């Protein structure tokens, strides 16, 4: 880990959510998740701070400390949660940034709430950030924060990382508040994206919309510069491997296989229940393969775990209803008593259980229409310490740039998806092992700690460049 990346300066993280949750006894504990694990030790050592929402509407506790990290809650009301979070963030920006897979709602009240929550974050950051410190802002809910903060605190080094794709110019420019969002991001010294394509889309966007001069990955505007680059995020590989190696996990994996009736091939899907993830698509492909006799319900079963998410947003309610209808239809048609052919869980599972499932999965289906990165694909490869297992991966997931040993597929092409599933199911052991070894080599090269280190090192360079220019 290289705290040198920030030259020993304190780091302040801003994200929609704080990295802690209330345990059963009411005390705060760090939330599970790679991002928290990557950033927490660094914050502890740098005397850092995290600014974010507790996740409870109208919750406004005093600042507090967990394991040496200073936590600064930003209150968000129930109304703001509807307008800023469910509305502008997840019903305007999210679909627009994911290929406009659903129609965005553009509503001025939602925009005003987005702006006012972003202002609240910027005001808190301006107050807590020590002189010359480093502020790292995360994701699409907070795109105005860098600009608002730069106005108040020109001394700060400000970075931003977008976890989701940045759309092509023609989509982004649909946004009625496109200039404000683009200008907000230019408050940064460095804006980081998952893929080169996202960075290129952003550069083309500001070039079209704003008065800027572009030189490679540097954007000059109003007497300052902003650098742009790609920093593909990863997972805590060592942690997944450790869980996967454990005795309890091995036992649980065998138990899962037995409970599923010891089928020849277990196909697995693990996603937030989001319309970008292509869950219905893969279920339909599975059904078609059973119907055509290319798969056999007595030998091939599918497990789909879908995490509840954004349940108040209509597109999500529709997506859930459509997936659940599909699961019912497939099971009604192809299951036997006591042996469903699709096992569907609409639940969030503990990480240990997920890793046991990954290990049980012979074929992992990751088929999003569009995804910033997709960590599930990387977790699957990390969990397969046995060196076996096949990953079927959409070309439209950011992870496809790196995980080239997966069976890559265009999920919009139904026939190609069916063929990719059959290819994975029938793949010879030798080829499976060769591909899995390639996947595992790849993810070991860059874990989430390396990602954070690379971003912060580049941020350091970008802020030095800005100060010298
Ligand atoms: P997400 O869209 O949430 O993230 P993803 O990258 O797949 O998508 O991460 C999901 C995480 O949730 C994984 O770590 C997985 O283990 C966990 N998870 C999934 N289903 C679960 C379940 N049922 N129970 C418990 N945990 C579950 C956004 C972007 C992605 C980008 C990440 C990180 O949309 O493209 O990869 O941020 O930048």
Boltz pocket constraint, residues with backbone or C-beta under 6 A from the ligand:
constraints:
  - pocket:
      binder: B
      contacts: [[A, 163], [A, 164], [A, 233], [A, 270], [A, 271], [A, 272], [A, 305], [A, 306], [A, 307], [A, 345], [A, 347], [A, 348], [A, 349], [A, 350], [A, 351], [A, 354], [A, 371], [A, 372], [A, 373], [A, 374], [A, 375], [A, 376], [A, 377], [A, 379]]
      max_distance: 6.0
